[in-house]
Amino acid sequence: MDNEKVVSLVQDDLPMEVKESINILRGSIQLNESNLKIIAITSSLPNEGKSVVAFNLAKSLANLNKKVLYFDTDIRNSTVKSTYKINTSVVGLSEFLTNQNHADEIIYNTNDKFLDIIFSGARVPNPSELVSKIELQKLMEYLKEKYDYIIVDTPPINLIIDGILISKLCDTTILVVESGVTDKNCVNYARKKLESANINILGVVLNKVGSKDYGYGYGYGYGYGYGYGYGDTTSKKKKSWKRK
């Protein structure tokens, strides 16, 4: 790719404990006998930290000199450009699905030579219809031939269907849960939605474990769980959700 297709990602340095927990998650993917290549990262509700988990998992895999793609599919409410301080204009998934750009035109190199990125693209009024198109499945198949791993950052799954539709195209899904904040009923409903769609669930990441100090730990999960996080979660109100 030419220099115009390279973006520099500005990142905050994570505590060593957080990096180690991400590496444990990476190891479970590597050791899985199903040869997982396309991994969806989702959550039950917004702001549980799924995008941070997804990006740092992609970075961790790229540290093994594997060719990795971080694929942001949250067309409705992506925070990736602001989080990593991308100030240049980019195209992404929505432009591809509306036939404005070809697949190779939405893939960007980053300042990590083993990590590429596809942005979500411009917001559109009909994201559920777009991600239902056969073109997304064909794009996944094309990308699978180009990369060792594809980490797919999906929208939250309790409030909209987009995340389920996207996760169906992946080899497995990891559910991110915000420690001490997200109600267990929300998590159980998300799990049931994934299972009802016959989506393979690799496990649960318990995110933002700890209080005022940096911290990490293992906690909530089914099958097995991971935990990592940093920041103060003690002052947040419980996130609850009731089906209407």
N, C-alpha and C positions, 0 to 999 in steps of 0.2 A: 504493500500500500504506500501511497505517497504521503508526504508530511502533513497534508491537509486532513488526513484520516487518522492522525495520532492525537490522543488527548492525554493530558497530564492530570493525574488524580491526586489531589492534596488530601492526605490522610492524617488523622490523629494517631499517635503511637499508642498501642494497646498495652496494658499491663501484661507481664510474663504469664501470670496465671490464666488470663483470658486466652492468650495465644496457645498455651498448652491444652486448654479445654477444646479449642477449635481443632487442634491437631489430633485429639482423641476422636472427635467426630470424623475427621478426615480418615483416620485409621479404620474406623468401622466401615466406611465406604470402600476403602481399598481391599479390605479383607472379606467383603461380602462375596459369596460364591456366585451371585447372579450377574456379576460383571456390570455393575451400575455405571452408566455414563451420563444420563440426563436426570438430574436430581432437582426436584421442586422444593423450594423453601416457602412455607406459608404460615399463616397464623389465623386464629379465630376472629380477631378484631384488629383494627388499626393500631399503630404505635406500640406494638409489642417487641419491636426490634428485629423483625425478620430480615429486613434489608441489610442491616449491619451483620447479622449472622451469615447471610447469603454471600455478601461481598468478601468477608474475611475467610469464609470457607473456600471461595474461589481463589483468593490470594494464597491460602495455605497449600492448596493443590498445585498452584503454579510454582510454589517454592520447591516442588519436587521435579522441576523442569518438565512438567507435563503441559501440553497445550490446552489451555482452559478458556472457556467463554463464560463471562458473567452476563446473563440475559435478563434484563429488566422488562417484565411484561405488565407492570402495573400502569396501564394507560390512564386510568382514572385519577390516580393520585400519587405519582412517583415523587420521591424526594431525593433521588440519586444525584441529579445535577447540583442541587444546592448543598447536599451533604459533602460531596467531593469537589465542590467549588469549580464546576465546569461553567465557564463564562462564555464560551463560544457556542455558536449555533450548530446544532446537530440534528440529524434525522434518525428515525428509529422504527420500531415495530409498527406503529400506526401508519407511517408513510408506506411501509412495505405492504401492509394489508389493504391499503387504499390505492395500490398500484402506482404510487408516485415514485418509488425507488425499488431497484432490484436488491436481492439478498446481499451481495457483496458490497453494495453501496451503504448499507446500514451497519456494517461491522467496522469497529474502530480499534486500532492498536492503542495500547496504553504505554505508560512509562515503565511497565514491567513487560519485558519482551515475551514472556510466556502467557500473558493475560490479555485477552481481547474483551470488548464490551459491545453489547447492543443496547441502546437506550430505548425507553418506552415510546418515545416520539411525542408528537403533539397530541393534546387531548382532543377527543372526538365525541360526538353525541351518542354513538352507538357501539361502545366497546364490547359488549357481550356478543353482538352480531359479528363483529370483526374477528374475535378470537374463536368463533365457531366455524370460521371458513376453513375449507380444506387446505388453503394456502399455508396456514400455520402448521399443520401437520407435515406438509411437504417441506417447509422451512426447517422444521426439527430434524427431519430425515437427512436433509442436505447438511446441516450443521453437525450432525452425528458423525458424518464421514470426515469432517475437517478437524474435530477436536477430540482430545482424550476424555475431557469432562466438560459438561455444560451445566452450570448452576443457574436455575431458573427462579427468579424472584417473582412470586405471584401475588395478586391482590389477596386480602383477607377473605376467608371463605364463608363466614357466617351471614354476612349481609348481602352479598352479591354472588352470582353464579360463575363469574369469570375465572376465579381461582380453581374451581373444580374442573372446568372445561380445559384449562391449561395443564393441570396436574394429571389429567387423563392421558396426556401425550408424553408423560415422563416415565422413567423407569421406576422411580420411587419418590416418596414425599416425606419431608421432615416438617413437623409442626412445632412452631416456636410459641412458647408460653411465657408471659411476663410474670415473674415471681412476685407473689404477695399482692398482686393487683387484679389479674384476670380471674373471674369467677370460674370454679370448676365446671359448672353447668355449661358455660360457654365452650370450654375445652371438650367436654364430652359430646356436645352437639356437633362440634367441628369434626371430631373423630368419627361419629356416626355418619356424617355426610360423606366423608372420604370412603368409609367402608361400604356405604350403600352404592357408591359409584364404582366399587371394585378397584379402588386405588390402593396400591401397595404403600404401606406406611413403614418407613424405616425406624422411626422413633420420635422422641420429643426432646426439644432443647428447652431447658428451664433457663430463661434469660434474666439478666439484671439481678442476680442473687447477691444478697448482702444489703448493707444499709449505707452508712455515711462513708465507709471506707471501701476501697477496692476489694472485691471479694469474688469468690466463685464457689461452686459446690455442685453436688449431684442431688437431684431431688425428684420432683414429680415426673412420672412417666408411666408408660405401659409397655411391656416388653423390656425396655431399658430406657434410661433417660440420661441426658447430659445437662450440665449447668454451667453457665458462665455469665459474667456480667460485671458492670461497675456503675456506680452512681447511687443516689439516694432514692430509695423507693418507699421510704416509710411515710412520706407525707402525701402519697397519692391515694386517691379514692379507689375503691374497688371498681373494676370494670365489670358490669353485669349486662346480661342480654337476655331478653325473654322473647320467645317465639310468639308472634301475633297471629 
